[in-house]
Amino acid sequence: MKLLICDPTDIEAIEKMRTAGIEVDVRDDISAEELMKVIPVYHAMVVRSRTKVRQPLIDVAKNLKLIIRGGVGLDNIDADYACSKGITVVNTPAASSVSVAELTIGYLFALARKIPDATASMRAGQWEKKAFSEGTELTGKTLGLIGCGRIGQEVAKRAAALEMNVLFYRRTKTDVPYATQVSLDELLAKSDYISLHVPLTEETYHIIGAPEFAKMKDGVYIINCGRGGTLDEAALYEAIVSGKVAGAALDVFEDEKDDRGKKLFTLPQVIGSPHIGAGTVEATARVGGEVAELAIAFYRENF
Ligand code: NAD
């Protein structure tokens, strides 16, 4: 089996696949144009989020039988179309849950105590002790989770350990340790912090927008380490300018290629990162390990 690695992948995982007998080529910065040219000879490909596997690529990938997406979600793959062509599409949904949950918890503290701003002030040679002594504690505050699957539940566990009161909203009735299920309206009305952990679907597009901000407490904080597009960024901007929202921490953006939430970052209340939720040494190794296992199992069954 000839397998092409299209995005950065753990080196140990690559060695494991080679040892199992898979012919692995690593082109982890390959351009879309170059990929169109080389893909016809490959039986399998590994992508993370950078490489897009759309219909035109699938049409020229005459030998392709397996697409492995290292990570959560299949947004960058025309998965239904690939399946219709007999291609198996798999991913590693649980490998990065803890990393994303930890980033979310980090943002709770960063917002409550303005840690990024205080650091910037120190770097600028200032000693603004008074300005940065008006933070708040997380203990006793209410955290509302929109979506409570793998990542949401890891966040709930950690937030409960911080003695936060954790509410969650999801479509189906579910028992989640450390958290109480409520309606979306109740969550919006009661939460001091609201954190999004839903995938981007037609239903969740702008699940938090102007009507939802209107139902929130004054001074609420918003965190999005889920998917861009679930939060209406224009509405968030207005809600911050009006004073309704006290601050926001964003790891994901509706348009990550060009806009990257640039307007929001003109506001001092907004902190963020370039989609690094899964970007830890541990998650990368775990994703790599799962990618290798999926590739080896497929190779043994089909070649
Ligand atoms: P999951 O499938 O385990 O959980 C998703 C949750 O959303 C579930 O509770 C589900 O019931 C809920 N949900 C789905 N549609 C809903 C709707 N219309 N209304 C209410 N609730 C709804 O997924 P997960 O592994 O927890 O991942 C959550 C999100 O985090 C995904 O979108 C994923 O892409 C994103 N993510 C981000 C990063 C990052 O780097 N920031 C990394 C990994 C995953």
py3Dmol code that shows the C-alpha trace and the ligand (Angstrom):
import py3Dmol

protein = """\
ATOM      1  CA  MET A   1       0.000   0.000   0.000  1.00  0.00           C
ATOM      2  CA  LYS A   2       1.347   3.401  -0.986  1.00  0.00           C
ATOM      3  CA  LEU A   3       0.417   6.059   1.575  1.00  0.00           C
ATOM      4  CA  LEU A   4       0.986   9.800   1.312  1.00  0.00           C
ATOM      5  CA  ILE A   5       1.375  11.938   4.429  1.00  0.00           C
ATOM      6  CA  CYS A   6       0.036  15.366   3.450  1.00  0.00           C
ATOM      7  CA  ASP A   7       0.241  17.206   6.794  1.00  0.00           C
ATOM      8  CA  PRO A   8       2.711  17.075   9.712  1.00  0.00           C
ATOM      9  CA  THR A   9       2.456  13.682  11.433  1.00  0.00           C
ATOM     10  CA  ASP A  10       4.240  12.163  14.406  1.00  0.00           C
ATOM     11  CA  ILE A  11       7.559  10.612  13.307  1.00  0.00           C
ATOM     12  CA  GLU A  12       7.115   7.497  15.453  1.00  0.00           C
ATOM     13  CA  ALA A  13       3.758   6.853  13.772  1.00  0.00           C
ATOM     14  CA  ILE A  14       5.416   7.073  10.358  1.00  0.00           C
ATOM     15  CA  GLU A  15       8.098   4.580  11.404  1.00  0.00           C
ATOM     16  CA  LYS A  16       5.439   2.227  12.796  1.00  0.00           C
ATOM     17  CA  MET A  17       3.578   2.235   9.457  1.00  0.00           C
ATOM     18  CA  ARG A  18       6.801   1.598   7.536  1.00  0.00           C
ATOM     19  CA  THR A  19       7.754  -1.258   9.845  1.00  0.00           C
ATOM     20  CA  ALA A  20       4.336  -2.818   9.176  1.00  0.00           C
ATOM     21  CA  GLY A  21       5.170  -2.820   5.454  1.00  0.00           C
ATOM     22  CA  ILE A  22       3.349   0.302   4.241  1.00  0.00           C
ATOM     23  CA  GLU A  23       5.230   2.392   1.663  1.00  0.00           C
ATOM     24  CA  VAL A  24       5.005   5.841   3.241  1.00  0.00           C
ATOM     25  CA  ASP A  25       5.910   9.077   1.431  1.00  0.00           C
ATOM     26  CA  VAL A  26       6.057  12.231   3.525  1.00  0.00           C
ATOM     27  CA  ARG A  27       5.109  15.460   1.743  1.00  0.00           C
ATOM     28  CA  ASP A  28       3.730  17.293   4.747  1.00  0.00           C
ATOM     29  CA  ASP A  29       3.804  20.741   3.171  1.00  0.00           C
ATOM     30  CA  ILE A  30       2.511  19.692  -0.237  1.00  0.00           C
ATOM     31  CA  SER A  31       0.565  22.350  -2.169  1.00  0.00           C
ATOM     32  CA  ALA A  32      -2.949  21.699  -3.461  1.00  0.00           C
ATOM     33  CA  GLU A  33      -1.671  21.869  -7.070  1.00  0.00           C
ATOM     34  CA  GLU A  34       1.141  19.387  -6.457  1.00  0.00           C
ATOM     35  CA  LEU A  35      -1.219  17.047  -4.600  1.00  0.00           C
ATOM     36  CA  MET A  36      -3.522  16.912  -7.656  1.00  0.00           C
ATOM     37  CA  LYS A  37      -0.523  15.736  -9.705  1.00  0.00           C
ATOM     38  CA  VAL A  38       0.840  13.060  -7.383  1.00  0.00           C
ATOM     39  CA  ILE A  39      -2.311  11.602  -5.796  1.00  0.00           C
ATOM     40  CA  PRO A  40      -3.223   9.114  -8.594  1.00  0.00           C
ATOM     41  CA  VAL A  41      -0.516   6.625  -7.523  1.00  0.00           C
ATOM     42  CA  TYR A  42      -1.524   6.499  -3.851  1.00  0.00           C
ATOM     43  CA  HIS A  43      -3.857   4.039  -2.105  1.00  0.00           C
ATOM     44  CA  ALA A  44      -4.079   6.011   1.131  1.00  0.00           C
ATOM     45  CA  MET A  45      -3.562   9.542   2.376  1.00  0.00           C
ATOM     46  CA  VAL A  46      -3.176  11.108   5.825  1.00  0.00           C
ATOM     47  CA  VAL A  47      -4.313  14.687   6.405  1.00  0.00           C
ATOM     48  CA  ARG A  48      -4.794  16.913   9.440  1.00  0.00           C
ATOM     49  CA  SER A  49      -6.725  20.175   8.879  1.00  0.00           C
ATOM     50  CA  ARG A  50      -4.453  21.959   6.366  1.00  0.00           C
ATOM     51  CA  THR A  51      -5.025  19.717   3.361  1.00  0.00           C
ATOM     52  CA  LYS A  52      -8.471  19.912   1.780  1.00  0.00           C
ATOM     53  CA  VAL A  53      -9.798  16.770   0.136  1.00  0.00           C
ATOM     54  CA  ARG A  54     -12.521  18.046  -2.160  1.00  0.00           C
ATOM     55  CA  GLN A  55     -14.363  16.459  -5.078  1.00  0.00           C
ATOM     56  CA  PRO A  56     -11.852  17.436  -7.850  1.00  0.00           C
ATOM     57  CA  LEU A  57      -9.001  15.800  -5.909  1.00  0.00           C
ATOM     58  CA  ILE A  58     -11.077  12.688  -5.238  1.00  0.00           C
ATOM     59  CA  ASP A  59     -11.939  12.481  -8.953  1.00  0.00           C
ATOM     60  CA  VAL A  60      -8.267  12.212  -9.961  1.00  0.00           C
ATOM     61  CA  ALA A  61      -7.326   9.911  -7.055  1.00  0.00           C
ATOM     62  CA  LYS A  62      -7.989   6.766  -9.097  1.00  0.00           C
ATOM     63  CA  ASN A  63      -6.276   4.337  -6.699  1.00  0.00           C
ATOM     64  CA  LEU A  64      -7.328   5.936  -3.419  1.00  0.00           C
ATOM     65  CA  LYS A  65      -9.035   3.583  -0.970  1.00  0.00           C
ATOM     66  CA  LEU A  66      -8.432   5.249   2.392  1.00  0.00           C
ATOM     67  CA  ILE A  67      -8.403   8.806   3.745  1.00  0.00           C
ATOM     68  CA  ILE A  68      -7.279   9.215   7.350  1.00  0.00           C
ATOM     69  CA  ARG A  69      -7.958  12.550   8.991  1.00  0.00           C
ATOM     70  CA  GLY A  70      -5.782  12.927  12.072  1.00  0.00           C
ATOM     71  CA  GLY A  71      -8.069  14.877  14.390  1.00  0.00           C
ATOM     72  CA  VAL A  72     -11.713  15.646  15.088  1.00  0.00           C
ATOM     73  CA  GLY A  73     -14.315  16.376  12.413  1.00  0.00           C
ATOM     74  CA  LEU A  74     -14.224  15.859   8.673  1.00  0.00           C
ATOM     75  CA  ASP A  75     -14.873  19.487   7.633  1.00  0.00           C
ATOM     76  CA  ASN A  76     -11.896  19.503   5.261  1.00  0.00           C
ATOM     77  CA  ILE A  77     -12.984  16.344   3.434  1.00  0.00           C
ATOM     78  CA  ASP A  78     -15.907  15.769   1.040  1.00  0.00           C
ATOM     79  CA  ALA A  79     -16.517  12.586   3.016  1.00  0.00           C
ATOM     80  CA  ASP A  80     -19.886  11.614   1.485  1.00  0.00           C
ATOM     81  CA  TYR A  81     -18.491  12.000  -2.012  1.00  0.00           C
ATOM     82  CA  ALA A  82     -15.391   9.985  -1.115  1.00  0.00           C
ATOM     83  CA  CYS A  83     -17.576   7.223   0.360  1.00  0.00           C
ATOM     84  CA  SER A  84     -19.700   7.194  -2.819  1.00  0.00           C
ATOM     85  CA  LYS A  85     -16.472   6.395  -4.695  1.00  0.00           C
ATOM     86  CA  GLY A  86     -15.770   3.462  -2.385  1.00  0.00           C
ATOM     87  CA  ILE A  87     -13.132   5.306  -0.349  1.00  0.00           C
ATOM     88  CA  THR A  88     -13.037   4.675   3.408  1.00  0.00           C
ATOM     89  CA  VAL A  89     -12.827   7.881   5.466  1.00  0.00           C
ATOM     90  CA  VAL A  90     -11.783   7.699   9.126  1.00  0.00           C
ATOM     91  CA  ASN A  91     -10.585  10.101  11.811  1.00  0.00           C
ATOM     92  CA  THR A  92      -9.240  10.120  15.377  1.00  0.00           C
ATOM     93  CA  PRO A  93     -12.032  11.879  17.278  1.00  0.00           C
ATOM     94  CA  ALA A  94     -10.914  11.365  20.873  1.00  0.00           C
ATOM     95  CA  ALA A  95      -7.155  11.890  20.573  1.00  0.00           C
ATOM     96  CA  SER A  96      -7.152  15.620  21.318  1.00  0.00           C
ATOM     97  CA  SER A  97     -10.094  16.025  23.721  1.00  0.00           C
ATOM     98  CA  VAL A  98      -7.974  16.621  26.836  1.00  0.00           C
ATOM     99  CA  SER A  99      -5.750  19.160  25.066  1.00  0.00           C
ATOM    100  CA  VAL A 100      -8.724  21.201  23.875  1.00  0.00           C
ATOM    101  CA  ALA A 101     -10.330  20.986  27.328  1.00  0.00           C
ATOM    102  CA  GLU A 102      -7.131  22.219  28.975  1.00  0.00           C
ATOM    103  CA  LEU A 103      -6.909  25.176  26.581  1.00  0.00           C
ATOM    104  CA  THR A 104     -10.502  26.045  27.477  1.00  0.00           C
ATOM    105  CA  ILE A 105      -9.687  25.937  31.189  1.00  0.00           C
ATOM    106  CA  GLY A 106      -6.613  28.060  30.524  1.00  0.00           C
ATOM    107  CA  TYR A 107      -8.825  30.659  28.904  1.00  0.00           C
ATOM    108  CA  LEU A 108     -11.150  30.733  31.927  1.00  0.00           C
ATOM    109  CA  PHE A 109      -8.215  31.820  34.087  1.00  0.00           C
ATOM    110  CA  ALA A 110      -6.790  34.113  31.416  1.00  0.00           C
ATOM    111  CA  LEU A 111     -10.101  35.986  31.123  1.00  0.00           C
ATOM    112  CA  ALA A 112     -10.815  36.106  34.865  1.00  0.00           C
ATOM    113  CA  ARG A 113      -7.382  37.524  35.742  1.00  0.00           C
ATOM    114  CA  LYS A 114      -6.447  39.243  32.433  1.00  0.00           C
ATOM    115  CA  ILE A 115      -3.193  37.283  32.357  1.00  0.00           C
ATOM    116  CA  PRO A 116      -2.303  38.102  28.705  1.00  0.00           C
ATOM    117  CA  ASP A 117      -2.821  41.844  29.269  1.00  0.00           C
ATOM    118  CA  ALA A 118      -0.843  41.793  32.518  1.00  0.00           C
ATOM    119  CA  THR A 119       2.013  40.020  30.734  1.00  0.00           C
ATOM    120  CA  ALA A 120       1.955  42.563  27.894  1.00  0.00           C
ATOM    121  CA  SER A 121       2.053  45.360  30.458  1.00  0.00           C
ATOM    122  CA  MET A 122       5.038  43.777  32.257  1.00  0.00           C
ATOM    123  CA  ARG A 123       6.845  43.347  28.919  1.00  0.00           C
ATOM    124  CA  ALA A 124       6.291  47.048  28.270  1.00  0.00           C
ATOM    125  CA  GLY A 125       8.101  47.797  31.549  1.00  0.00           C
ATOM    126  CA  GLN A 126       4.948  48.782  33.443  1.00  0.00           C
ATOM    127  CA  TRP A 127       3.899  47.855  37.007  1.00  0.00           C
ATOM    128  CA  GLU A 128       0.127  48.297  36.803  1.00  0.00           C
ATOM    129  CA  LYS A 129      -0.697  46.530  40.050  1.00  0.00           C
ATOM    130  CA  LYS A 130      -3.908  48.478  40.672  1.00  0.00           C
ATOM    131  CA  ALA A 131      -5.291  48.015  37.141  1.00  0.00           C
ATOM    132  CA  PHE A 132      -4.743  44.259  37.303  1.00  0.00           C
ATOM    133  CA  SER A 133      -6.021  43.759  40.843  1.00  0.00           C
ATOM    134  CA  GLU A 134      -9.684  43.691  39.903  1.00  0.00           C
ATOM    135  CA  GLY A 135      -9.875  40.129  38.631  1.00  0.00           C
ATOM    136  CA  THR A 136     -12.474  37.615  39.757  1.00  0.00           C
ATOM    137  CA  GLU A 137     -12.360  34.065  41.100  1.00  0.00           C
ATOM    138  CA  LEU A 138     -13.735  31.130  39.142  1.00  0.00           C
ATOM    139  CA  THR A 139     -14.893  29.346  42.291  1.00  0.00           C
ATOM    140  CA  GLY A 140     -18.662  29.620  42.620  1.00  0.00           C
ATOM    141  CA  LYS A 141     -19.158  30.982  39.114  1.00  0.00           C
ATOM    142  CA  THR A 142     -21.381  29.252  36.562  1.00  0.00           C
ATOM    143  CA  LEU A 143     -19.927  27.799  33.391  1.00  0.00           C
ATOM    144  CA  GLY A 144     -22.357  26.998  30.564  1.00  0.00           C
ATOM    145  CA  LEU A 145     -21.223  24.473  27.983  1.00  0.00           C
ATOM    146  CA  ILE A 146     -22.907  24.546  24.570  1.00  0.00           C
ATOM    147  CA  GLY A 147     -22.376  20.948  23.466  1.00  0.00           C
ATOM    148  CA  CYS A 148     -21.161  18.387  25.941  1.00  0.00           C
ATOM    149  CA  GLY A 149     -19.564  15.490  24.101  1.00  0.00           C
ATOM    150  CA  ARG A 150     -15.994  14.282  24.451  1.00  0.00           C
ATOM    151  CA  ILE A 151     -14.426  17.727  24.926  1.00  0.00           C
ATOM    152  CA  GLY A 152     -17.301  19.332  26.814  1.00  0.00           C
ATOM    153  CA  GLN A 153     -17.235  16.512  29.356  1.00  0.00           C
ATOM    154  CA  GLU A 154     -13.479  16.880  29.899  1.00  0.00           C
ATOM    155  CA  VAL A 155     -14.056  20.600  30.482  1.00  0.00           C
ATOM    156  CA  ALA A 156     -16.936  19.861  32.884  1.00  0.00           C
ATOM    157  CA  LYS A 157     -14.775  17.532  34.975  1.00  0.00           C
ATOM    158  CA  ARG A 158     -12.005  20.104  35.315  1.00  0.00           C
ATOM    159  CA  ALA A 159     -14.345  23.066  35.919  1.00  0.00           C
ATOM    160  CA  ALA A 160     -16.175  21.116  38.638  1.00  0.00           C
ATOM    161  CA  ALA A 161     -12.802  20.520  40.325  1.00  0.00           C
ATOM    162  CA  LEU A 162     -12.393  24.314  40.341  1.00  0.00           C
ATOM    163  CA  GLU A 163     -15.708  24.433  42.239  1.00  0.00           C
ATOM    164  CA  MET A 164     -17.546  26.013  39.323  1.00  0.00           C
ATOM    165  CA  ASN A 165     -21.217  25.251  38.830  1.00  0.00           C
ATOM    166  CA  VAL A 166     -21.354  23.570  35.410  1.00  0.00           C
ATOM    167  CA  LEU A 167     -24.441  23.659  33.170  1.00  0.00           C
ATOM    168  CA  PHE A 168     -24.664  22.176  29.711  1.00  0.00           C
ATOM    169  CA  TYR A 169     -26.962  22.239  26.721  1.00  0.00           C
ATOM    170  CA  ARG A 170     -27.102  19.534  24.088  1.00  0.00           C
ATOM    171  CA  ARG A 171     -29.917  18.201  21.933  1.00  0.00           C
ATOM    172  CA  THR A 172     -30.324  14.809  23.525  1.00  0.00           C
ATOM    173  CA  LYS A 173     -31.135  14.084  27.169  1.00  0.00           C
ATOM    174  CA  THR A 174     -27.889  12.835  28.687  1.00  0.00           C
ATOM    175  CA  ASP A 175     -26.407  12.313  32.122  1.00  0.00           C
ATOM    176  CA  VAL A 176     -23.014  13.930  32.361  1.00  0.00           C
ATOM    177  CA  PRO A 177     -20.920  13.640  35.521  1.00  0.00           C
ATOM    178  CA  TYR A 178     -20.118  17.005  37.134  1.00  0.00           C
ATOM    179  CA  ALA A 179     -22.665  18.968  35.070  1.00  0.00           C
ATOM    180  CA  THR A 180     -26.403  19.680  34.907  1.00  0.00           C
ATOM    181  CA  GLN A 181     -28.360  19.618  31.674  1.00  0.00           C
ATOM    182  CA  VAL A 182     -30.545  22.679  31.080  1.00  0.00           C
ATOM    183  CA  SER A 183     -32.335  24.362  28.178  1.00  0.00           C
ATOM    184  CA  LEU A 184     -30.342  26.771  26.035  1.00  0.00           C
ATOM    185  CA  ASP A 185     -32.328  29.702  27.431  1.00  0.00           C
ATOM    186  CA  GLU A 186     -31.607  28.695  31.046  1.00  0.00           C
ATOM    187  CA  LEU A 187     -27.920  28.279  30.244  1.00  0.00           C
ATOM    188  CA  LEU A 188     -27.776  31.714  28.597  1.00  0.00           C
ATOM    189  CA  ALA A 189     -29.556  33.364  31.538  1.00  0.00           C
ATOM    190  CA  LYS A 190     -27.476  31.769  34.316  1.00  0.00           C
ATOM    191  CA  SER A 191     -23.914  31.464  33.006  1.00  0.00           C
ATOM    192  CA  ASP A 192     -21.005  33.725  33.910  1.00  0.00           C
ATOM    193  CA  TYR A 193     -18.868  31.971  31.288  1.00  0.00           C
ATOM    194  CA  ILE A 194     -20.203  30.336  28.116  1.00  0.00           C
ATOM    195  CA  SER A 195     -17.998  27.925  26.196  1.00  0.00           C
ATOM    196  CA  LEU A 196     -18.838  26.387  22.816  1.00  0.00           C
ATOM    197  CA  HIS A 197     -18.116  22.705  22.128  1.00  0.00           C
ATOM    198  CA  VAL A 198     -20.476  21.848  19.278  1.00  0.00           C
ATOM    199  CA  PRO A 199     -19.409  20.821  15.783  1.00  0.00           C
ATOM    200  CA  LEU A 200     -20.297  23.177  12.916  1.00  0.00           C
ATOM    201  CA  THR A 201     -23.480  21.955  11.252  1.00  0.00           C
ATOM    202  CA  GLU A 202     -26.474  23.667   9.649  1.00  0.00           C
ATOM    203  CA  GLU A 203     -28.128  23.605  13.079  1.00  0.00           C
ATOM    204  CA  THR A 204     -25.185  25.003  15.023  1.00  0.00           C
ATOM    205  CA  TYR A 205     -24.224  27.737  12.534  1.00  0.00           C
ATOM    206  CA  HIS A 206     -24.349  30.959  14.615  1.00  0.00           C
ATOM    207  CA  ILE A 207     -25.938  29.057  17.511  1.00  0.00           C
ATOM    208  CA  ILE A 208     -24.679  32.022  19.536  1.00  0.00           C
ATOM    209  CA  GLY A 209     -25.646  35.312  17.884  1.00  0.00           C
ATOM    210  CA  ALA A 210     -27.394  38.584  18.692  1.00  0.00           C
ATOM    211  CA  PRO A 211     -30.641  37.017  20.042  1.00  0.00           C
ATOM    212  CA  GLU A 212     -28.626  34.744  22.359  1.00  0.00           C
ATOM    213  CA  PHE A 213     -26.349  37.569  23.592  1.00  0.00           C
ATOM    214  CA  ALA A 214     -29.507  39.504  24.516  1.00  0.00           C
ATOM    215  CA  LYS A 215     -30.512  36.641  26.851  1.00  0.00           C
ATOM    216  CA  MET A 216     -27.151  36.489  28.669  1.00  0.00           C
ATOM    217  CA  LYS A 217     -26.099  38.084  31.951  1.00  0.00           C
ATOM    218  CA  ASP A 218     -24.358  41.449  31.666  1.00  0.00           C
ATOM    219  CA  GLY A 219     -20.601  40.955  31.897  1.00  0.00           C
ATOM    220  CA  VAL A 220     -20.618  37.376  30.605  1.00  0.00           C
ATOM    221  CA  TYR A 221     -17.427  35.879  29.125  1.00  0.00           C
ATOM    222  CA  ILE A 222     -17.425  33.797  25.919  1.00  0.00           C
ATOM    223  CA  ILE A 223     -14.951  31.075  24.939  1.00  0.00           C
ATOM    224  CA  ASN A 224     -14.835  29.304  21.593  1.00  0.00           C
ATOM    225  CA  CYS A 225     -12.375  26.423  21.306  1.00  0.00           C
ATOM    226  CA  GLY A 226     -14.899  24.454  19.208  1.00  0.00           C
ATOM    227  CA  ARG A 227     -15.473  25.397  15.587  1.00  0.00           C
ATOM    228  CA  GLY A 228     -15.520  28.729  13.794  1.00  0.00           C
ATOM    229  CA  GLY A 229     -18.988  29.611  12.483  1.00  0.00           C
ATOM    230  CA  THR A 230     -20.831  28.429  15.593  1.00  0.00           C
ATOM    231  CA  LEU A 231     -20.355  31.892  17.083  1.00  0.00           C
ATOM    232  CA  ASP A 232     -21.570  34.945  15.139  1.00  0.00           C
ATOM    233  CA  GLU A 233     -18.404  37.055  15.263  1.00  0.00           C
ATOM    234  CA  ALA A 234     -20.102  40.276  14.115  1.00  0.00           C
ATOM    235  CA  ALA A 235     -22.686  39.900  16.890  1.00  0.00           C
ATOM    236  CA  LEU A 236     -19.912  39.176  19.406  1.00  0.00           C
ATOM    237  CA  TYR A 237     -18.119  42.371  18.360  1.00  0.00           C
ATOM    238  CA  GLU A 238     -21.280  44.412  18.964  1.00  0.00           C
ATOM    239  CA  ALA A 239     -21.963  42.656  22.276  1.00  0.00           C
ATOM    240  CA  ILE A 240     -18.448  43.515  23.514  1.00  0.00           C
ATOM    241  CA  VAL A 241     -18.622  47.136  22.338  1.00  0.00           C
ATOM    242  CA  SER A 242     -22.009  47.548  24.058  1.00  0.00           C
ATOM    243  CA  GLY A 243     -20.564  46.163  27.299  1.00  0.00           C
ATOM    244  CA  LYS A 244     -22.871  43.137  27.399  1.00  0.00           C
ATOM    245  CA  VAL A 245     -19.937  40.745  27.008  1.00  0.00           C
ATOM    246  CA  ALA A 246     -16.971  41.456  29.276  1.00  0.00           C
ATOM    247  CA  GLY A 247     -14.455  39.453  27.269  1.00  0.00           C
ATOM    248  CA  ALA A 248     -13.933  36.612  24.854  1.00  0.00           C
ATOM    249  CA  ALA A 249     -11.285  33.994  24.175  1.00  0.00           C
ATOM    250  CA  LEU A 250     -11.227  32.521  20.690  1.00  0.00           C
ATOM    251  CA  ASP A 251      -9.186  29.668  19.262  1.00  0.00           C
ATOM    252  CA  VAL A 252     -11.311  29.132  16.139  1.00  0.00           C
ATOM    253  CA  PHE A 253     -12.732  31.531  13.584  1.00  0.00           C
ATOM    254  CA  GLU A 254     -15.351  31.545  10.874  1.00  0.00           C
ATOM    255  CA  ASP A 255     -12.785  32.437   8.192  1.00  0.00           C
ATOM    256  CA  GLU A 256      -9.408  31.109   9.301  1.00  0.00           C
ATOM    257  CA  LYS A 257      -7.738  31.669   5.937  1.00  0.00           C
ATOM    258  CA  ASP A 258      -8.103  35.426   5.467  1.00  0.00           C
ATOM    259  CA  ASP A 259     -10.046  37.188   8.183  1.00  0.00           C
ATOM    260  CA  ARG A 260      -9.057  35.219  11.332  1.00  0.00           C
ATOM    261  CA  GLY A 261     -11.332  37.368  13.463  1.00  0.00           C
ATOM    262  CA  LYS A 262      -9.091  40.377  12.806  1.00  0.00           C
ATOM    263  CA  LYS A 263     -11.732  42.976  13.672  1.00  0.00           C
ATOM    264  CA  LEU A 264     -12.373  41.298  17.028  1.00  0.00           C
ATOM    265  CA  PHE A 265      -8.700  41.526  17.920  1.00  0.00           C
ATOM    266  CA  THR A 266      -8.864  45.316  17.715  1.00  0.00           C
ATOM    267  CA  LEU A 267     -10.810  45.041  20.997  1.00  0.00           C
ATOM    268  CA  PRO A 268      -8.704  44.752  24.177  1.00  0.00           C
ATOM    269  CA  GLN A 269     -11.339  42.418  25.694  1.00  0.00           C
ATOM    270  CA  VAL A 270     -10.555  39.715  23.140  1.00  0.00           C
ATOM    271  CA  ILE A 271      -7.755  37.192  23.561  1.00  0.00           C
ATOM    272  CA  GLY A 272      -7.047  34.184  21.434  1.00  0.00           C
ATOM    273  CA  SER A 273      -4.897  31.754  19.572  1.00  0.00           C
ATOM    274  CA  PRO A 274      -4.500  30.418  16.005  1.00  0.00           C
ATOM    275  CA  HIS A 275      -6.552  27.184  16.269  1.00  0.00           C
ATOM    276  CA  ILE A 276      -4.134  25.419  18.618  1.00  0.00           C
ATOM    277  CA  GLY A 277      -6.649  23.453  20.696  1.00  0.00           C
ATOM    278  CA  ALA A 278      -5.196  20.117  19.637  1.00  0.00           C
ATOM    279  CA  GLY A 279      -1.676  21.507  19.395  1.00  0.00           C
ATOM    280  CA  THR A 280       0.137  19.708  22.181  1.00  0.00           C
ATOM    281  CA  VAL A 281       2.960  17.185  22.174  1.00  0.00           C
ATOM    282  CA  GLU A 282       0.663  14.608  23.785  1.00  0.00           C
ATOM    283  CA  ALA A 283      -2.259  15.079  21.381  1.00  0.00           C
ATOM    284  CA  THR A 284       0.060  14.981  18.372  1.00  0.00           C
ATOM    285  CA  ALA A 285       1.563  11.703  19.574  1.00  0.00           C
ATOM    286  CA  ARG A 286      -1.896  10.274  20.347  1.00  0.00           C
ATOM    287  CA  VAL A 287      -3.251  11.347  16.934  1.00  0.00           C
ATOM    288  CA  GLY A 288      -0.157   9.840  15.285  1.00  0.00           C
ATOM    289  CA  GLY A 289      -0.556   6.574  17.170  1.00  0.00           C
ATOM    290  CA  GLU A 290      -4.212   6.280  16.158  1.00  0.00           C
ATOM    291  CA  VAL A 291      -3.435   7.219  12.534  1.00  0.00           C
ATOM    292  CA  ALA A 292      -0.804   4.467  12.398  1.00  0.00           C
ATOM    293  CA  GLU A 293      -3.192   1.908  13.915  1.00  0.00           C
ATOM    294  CA  LEU A 294      -5.942   2.795  11.419  1.00  0.00           C
ATOM    295  CA  ALA A 295      -3.544   2.613   8.450  1.00  0.00           C
ATOM    296  CA  ILE A 296      -2.006  -0.688   9.553  1.00  0.00           C
ATOM    297  CA  ALA A 297      -5.402  -2.311  10.205  1.00  0.00           C
ATOM    298  CA  PHE A 298      -6.653  -1.228   6.772  1.00  0.00           C
ATOM    299  CA  TYR A 299      -3.447  -2.455   5.095  1.00  0.00           C
ATOM    300  CA  ARG A 300      -3.682  -5.865   6.761  1.00  0.00           C
ATOM    301  CA  GLU A 301      -7.348  -6.279   5.809  1.00  0.00           C
ATOM    302  CA  ASN A 302      -7.144  -5.065   2.216  1.00  0.00           C
ATOM    303  CA  PHE A 303      -3.663  -5.690   0.769  1.00  0.00           C
TER     304      PHE A 303
END
"""
ligand_1 = """\
44
NAD
P -18.549 15.413 20.203
O -19.215 14.943 18.960
O -18.061 14.415 21.192
O -19.528 16.427 20.978
C -20.304 17.372 20.306
C -21.418 17.828 21.231
O -22.216 18.789 20.516
C -22.382 16.730 21.670
O -22.712 16.950 23.008
C -23.614 16.938 20.791
O -24.797 16.481 21.379
C -23.593 18.453 20.703
N -24.365 18.983 19.581
C -24.230 18.696 18.266
N -25.145 19.395 17.554
C -25.847 20.127 18.446
C -26.918 21.047 18.330
N -27.456 21.329 17.140
N -27.379 21.613 19.451
C -26.855 21.310 20.653
N -25.828 20.455 20.831
C -25.347 19.859 19.735
O -17.363 16.355 19.709
P -16.053 16.769 20.521
O -14.978 15.783 20.263
O -16.416 17.107 21.908
O -15.647 18.100 19.738
C -16.436 19.293 19.873
C -15.945 20.342 18.911
O -14.604 20.726 19.191
C -15.949 19.873 17.452
O -16.565 20.827 16.648
C -14.539 19.846 17.081
O -14.344 20.138 15.741
C -13.934 20.920 17.967
N -12.481 20.743 18.134
C -11.695 21.839 18.173
C -10.318 21.700 18.299
C -9.408 22.884 18.343
O -8.265 22.763 17.941
N -9.852 24.018 18.836
C -9.737 20.426 18.366
C -10.573 19.324 18.365
C -11.957 19.492 18.243
"""
view = py3Dmol.view(width=600, height=400)
view.addModel(protein, "pdb")
view.setStyle({"model": 0}, {"cartoon": {"style": "trace"}})
view.addModel(ligand_1, "xyz")
view.setStyle({"model": 1}, {"stick": {}})
view.zoomTo()
view.show()
